[in-house]
């Protein structure tokens, strides 16, 4: 798995499994995203000209369209989560997302770090919300890592 960052600090999402990234740069000005591996990963890279040549030679245009549509849907899903009526609603969504992630992701990041990097909310506010949710028995953590969610209130 790897994290996809908008800049070196703003975590957009974690991604698991194989991925094809950079195809949008064929058709539009470059969009720069950064990936940071959560574990050892293999990365193969092609120049734009080499990639275009392989796509043409192997007639992979349908596959490219599928990848672009899938990536666009994923980016939309990530973006849609950032539009919320309030900060707590965003934290709630991020907690649910983290809870549904694989054990590899859950054990690789602290809850506070995950929320702060995804939301850019203040550390003090995030820590206050997490503290209150723990006190209320809504979430369970060990060594700063999320171990489970009992339930989350709609409002904070």
C-alpha positions as CSV (number, residue, x, y, z in Angstrom):
1,X,0.0,0.0,0.0
2,X,1.0,3.6,-0.4
3,X,-0.2,7.1,0.5
4,X,-1.1,9.6,-2.2
5,X,-0.1,13.1,-1.2
6,X,-1.2,16.4,-2.9
7,X,2.0,17.9,-1.7
8,X,4.6,16.5,0.6
9,X,2.3,17.0,3.7
10,X,-1.3,16.7,2.5
11,X,-2.4,13.1,2.6
12,X,-5.3,12.5,0.1
13,X,-5.8,8.8,0.7
14,X,-4.1,5.4,1.1
15,X,-4.2,3.1,-1.9
16,X,-3.8,-0.7,-1.8
17,X,-2.8,-3.0,-4.6
18,X,-1.4,-2.3,-8.1
19,X,-2.0,1.1,-9.6
20,X,-1.3,2.9,-12.8
21,X,-0.7,6.6,-12.2
22,X,0.2,9.5,-14.4
23,X,-1.9,8.8,-17.5
24,X,-3.7,12.1,-17.1
25,X,-0.4,13.8,-17.9
26,X,-0.8,12.6,-21.5
27,X,-3.8,14.8,-22.1
28,X,-3.5,17.8,-19.7
29,X,-0.9,19.8,-18.0
30,X,1.0,17.7,-15.4
31,X,-0.7,17.2,-12.0
32,X,1.8,16.4,-9.4
33,X,1.0,13.9,-6.7
34,X,3.5,12.2,-4.5
35,X,3.4,8.6,-3.3
36,X,4.9,7.4,-0.1
37,X,5.1,3.7,0.4
38,X,3.8,2.1,3.6
39,X,6.0,-0.8,2.9
40,X,8.5,-1.9,0.2
41,X,6.9,-1.5,-3.2
42,X,7.9,-1.9,-6.8
43,X,7.6,1.0,-9.1
44,X,7.9,0.8,-12.9
45,X,8.1,4.1,-14.8
46,X,7.9,5.0,-18.5
47,X,8.5,8.2,-20.3
48,X,5.4,9.7,-21.8
49,X,6.7,8.9,-25.3
50,X,7.4,5.2,-24.3
51,X,4.0,4.8,-22.7
52,X,2.2,6.3,-25.7
53,X,4.2,3.9,-28.0
54,X,3.3,0.8,-25.9
55,X,-0.4,1.9,-25.8
56,X,-0.5,2.4,-29.6
57,X,1.4,-0.8,-30.4
58,X,-0.7,-3.0,-28.1
59,X,-4.0,-1.1,-28.8
60,X,-4.6,-0.4,-25.1
61,X,-6.8,2.6,-25.5
62,X,-9.8,0.9,-23.9
63,X,-7.6,-0.1,-21.0
64,X,-6.3,3.4,-20.6
65,X,-9.9,4.7,-20.6
66,X,-10.8,2.2,-17.9
67,X,-7.9,3.3,-15.8
68,X,-8.6,7.0,-16.2
69,X,-12.3,6.5,-15.3
70,X,-11.3,4.5,-12.3
71,X,-8.8,7.0,-11.1
72,X,-11.2,9.9,-11.7
73,X,-13.9,8.1,-9.6
74,X,-11.4,7.5,-6.8
75,X,-10.2,11.2,-6.8
76,X,-13.9,12.3,-6.8
77,X,-14.6,9.9,-3.8
78,X,-11.7,11.5,-1.9
79,X,-12.7,15.0,-2.8
80,X,-16.3,14.5,-1.9
81,X,-15.3,13.5,1.6
82,X,-13.6,16.8,2.1
83,X,-16.8,18.7,1.6
84,X,-18.6,18.5,4.9
85,X,-20.8,20.9,6.9
86,X,-18.4,20.9,9.8
87,X,-15.0,19.7,11.1
88,X,-16.4,17.0,13.3
89,X,-18.3,15.5,10.3
90,X,-15.0,15.3,8.4
91,X,-13.3,13.6,11.4
92,X,-16.1,11.2,11.7
93,X,-15.8,10.2,8.0
94,X,-12.1,9.8,8.3
95,X,-12.5,7.6,11.4
96,X,-14.9,5.3,9.6
97,X,-12.6,5.2,6.6
98,X,-9.6,4.3,8.7
99,X,-11.7,1.6,10.6
100,X,-12.6,0.0,7.3
101,X,-9.0,0.0,6.1
102,X,-6.8,-3.1,6.1
103,X,-4.8,-4.0,9.3
104,X,-1.6,-3.0,7.5
105,X,-2.8,0.6,7.1
106,X,-4.4,0.8,10.6
107,X,-1.1,-0.4,12.3
108,X,1.1,1.9,10.2
109,X,-0.4,5.3,11.2
110,X,-1.7,6.9,14.4
111,X,-5.3,8.1,14.3
112,X,-4.3,11.7,15.1
113,X,-1.7,11.8,12.4
114,X,-4.0,10.2,9.8
115,X,-6.8,12.8,10.5
116,X,-4.4,15.8,10.7
117,X,-2.7,14.8,7.4
118,X,-6.0,14.3,5.6
119,X,-8.0,17.2,7.0
120,X,-5.4,19.9,7.9
121,X,-7.4,20.5,11.0
122,X,-5.5,21.8,14.1
123,X,-3.8,19.2,16.2
124,X,-5.4,20.5,19.4
125,X,-9.0,20.2,17.9
126,X,-8.3,16.7,16.6
127,X,-6.9,15.6,19.9
128,X,-9.8,17.1,21.8
129,X,-12.3,15.2,19.6
130,X,-10.4,11.9,19.8
131,X,-10.1,12.3,23.6
132,X,-13.9,12.9,24.0
133,X,-14.7,10.0,21.7
134,X,-12.5,7.7,23.7
135,X,-14.0,8.9,27.0
136,X,-17.5,8.3,25.7
137,X,-16.5,4.8,24.6
138,X,-17.2,5.5,21.0
139,X,-13.7,4.6,19.7
140,X,-11.0,2.3,21.0
141,X,-7.3,3.0,20.6
142,X,-4.0,1.4,21.7
143,X,-0.7,3.3,21.4
144,X,-2.5,5.9,19.3
145,X,-3.7,3.4,16.8
146,X,-7.4,2.8,16.1
147,X,-8.5,-0.7,17.3
148,X,-12.2,-0.3,16.8
149,X,-15.3,1.9,16.7
150,X,-18.3,1.1,18.8
151,X,-20.4,3.8,17.3
152,X,-19.9,7.5,16.4
153,X,-22.4,10.2,17.3
154,X,-23.7,12.2,14.4
155,X,-22.9,15.5,16.1
156,X,-20.1,16.6,18.4
